[in-house]
Amino acid sequence: MKRWLFSLIAAASLLLSGCASVVDSNVTSFHAWPADANGKSFVFAPAREQEGNLEYASYAQLIRQQLQALGFSEAPDRKSARLAVSFGYGMNTEQVVVTRPAYDPFFYGPGWGRFGPHPYGFYGPYGPFYDPFWYGGPMQTTSYPVFLRRLQIGIANADDGRQLYDVVVDSDGNRGGLAAAMPYMVRAAFADFPGPSGVTRHISIKVDKPGDKQEAGRPAPPQEK
């Protein structure tokens, strides 16, 4: 009984996440953030394989908006910048196996189903109090894809490369597409910046409705749990 009940709860959670109105992320940051770094200029420092990449440029724009909303300004080149910003991203897929009760024709009798003929009576040959699931009835197994998304952002001194801020954002869901989740993951990365160091926070951000426009550069208010 407990086995199929827990499995059913897990399956319901997956289904609800598909139509959820929030994007949940686990955010872990480490930093040694100096007070005099606030409001300074920054420049992006892409890796060689990221140069000229359109996906990278799209996500860089999201990070740029958040930094500018925090009072930072973008420098024209690294020589004139105080801070260097780098970031990486990716997505993996895993299969989650869910076991749930299967339909038992004997529960309703071998007729046409629940509302068809019932040679043994409406409740089948076992009477009205028979519960096939309680006594280990037939089970069926279904697998669901779960997409594991990650964003890592680092901020360092532009002159000597000393790391000042490093944040990792992990988010998952049963719908693919890193681009759709990235705006909310970037907002989560800078929620309460610089935030506590060495602490993992669970942050939920409401998904924008169709037709809504996020005010340029304005971080959405997160709900931290």
N, C-alpha and C positions, 0 to 999 in steps of 0.2 A: 504493500500500500504506500509506504513512505517513498519507495524508489520511484514509482511512476508519478507521485505527487510532486516531488522535487524536480523531476524531469519536465513536468508540465509547466511548472513555474519558470524554469529556465527558458523554455520555448516561448512562453508569453513575454518574457523580458526581451528576447531577441525581436519578436514581432513589434513590440512597442517602440523599440529603439529605431525601427525603420520609419516610423511616422512621428518621431519625437519632435518637439518644438524647440529643443535646445541641443547644443553640441557640448558634450562633456569632455573635459580634458584633465589629465593629471600633469601638473606643472612642477618641475623641480629645478631650482636655480641655486647656483653657487656664485658668490661675488665678494669682491673686496673693493667696493665702490667708493671712491673718494668724493667728498662733498664738492670739491672744486671742479669735478667733471660734469656736473649738471649744466645743461645749456651750451655745451661746447660743440664744436663742429665735428662732423663724422664723414667718412667715405666708405663705400662698399669695397671689400677686398675679395672678389670672387676667385675660386680655384680655377686652374687652367681649363678644366673641362666644362666649367660653368660660363666661361666668357662667350658672349654672343648667343646664349641659350634663351629662348623666348619664355620658357616656363620660369626660369630663374629670374628674368627681368620682371615678370608679373608678380612673383612673390616679393621681390625686392621693393616694388612699389607699395605693397601692403605694409612692409616693415618701415619704409620711409615715412609713410603717413603717421604711423604710431610714434616714431621718434620725433617727428616735427610737432606732433600734438603734445609731446612731453617737453618741448622747448629747445630741442636740438636743431641745428641747422646743417645742411649738407654742404661740404666743401667742394670746390671744383677739382681738386686733386689731392693725393695723399700727402704731399709736402706741406700743404696748408691746413691739413686736418689734424685735429687732436685725437680722434678716435677712429679705429678701423673696425668695420662690422662685417662679419662673415656668417654664413648660415648654410645648413644642409638639410635635406628633406628626403623622405622616401615612404614607401608603403609596401607591406607584406600581406599575404592572404593566408588565413588558416581555416580549416574546416572544423566546425563544432558539431559533434554528434549528439543528437537529442533522442531519447527513448520515451515514448508515450504509449498509452493504451491503444490497442487496435480495435476495430469494430468486431464484435462477437455475435454472429448470427443466431446462436443458441439462446442469447439473452432475450431475443424477441421471438424466437421460433424460426423454423426453416422455411417460412413463407416468402413473401415479397419484401420483407424488411419490416420496419417498425409499424407501418400502417397497412400491410398486406394480410393475407390469410394466415391464421395461426393454428395449426393442427393441435398443438399442445396447449392452447390457451394464449392469452395476450402476453403472459410473462414467460412463455417457454416451458420446458419440462421441469424446471427447478423451483417454480413458485415465485411469488412477488418479492421475496426477500433475498433472492440470489444476486450476488454482486460478483461477476467474473474477475473484476480488477482487484477486489479484496483478497481473493484466493489465488492470486497470481495468474490472471487471465492473459490472453495473447497481447504481445507488445509489438510495436513497429518502431523502427529506427530511421531517422531522417537526419541528413547532414545539411548544415547551413554555412555559407562562406562568411567569415568575419574579416574585415579589412582593418589592419593595424597600421595607423598613420603616425609618423614621427616628424617633428621639426626641432632642429637644434640651432640656436643663435648664440654667437659669441661676440663680445665687444672687448677690444684690447687697445692699449696705447698705440697710436699710429707710429710713433718714433722708435720705440724699443720692443713692441710686440707683447708687452706684459699684459696678461689676461686680467680683465676687470670684472667681467660678467659672463656667465655661461648658463643658459637655460635650455631645458629639454621639455618638450610638450608631446605627450602621448595621448592619442585619441583613437577610438575604434568605433566601428559601426558595421551594419550589414548591407551597406550600399557602397559601391566602389566610387572612386573619383576623389583624388587628393585635392584638386583645385576647388571643389565645392566646400570642403571643410577648412581649407587654409585660411580664409579671412578670420574665422573664429579662433583658430589655433594661434594666429599671430596676436590677436587681441588678448588671448589668455596668457601669452608669453610676457606681455608687458602690463598685465593687471597688477596694480599696486606696486609698480616699479620703484626701486629694485626688489622690493619684497624681502621676506625672511630668507636667509642663506641656509642651504642644507636641509630645507623642509619641502616635502611634497604636499602640494595643495590640490584639491579637487575643485575645478572651476567650471561652472555651467554658464553658457552665453546663449541668449535667446536668438533663434534663427530669424533673420529678416523675412518678413512676408513679401510675396510678389508685389512689386510696385513700390515697396519701401526703398528709400535711399538713405544710406548711412552718410551722415554729415562728414564731409571730407576731413580726414585726419582726426576725427573725434572718436576716442575709444569708447566702445559700448560698455555699459556698466555690467560687470560680471557678478555672478552669484557664487560666492565661495562656500564650500561645504567642508 
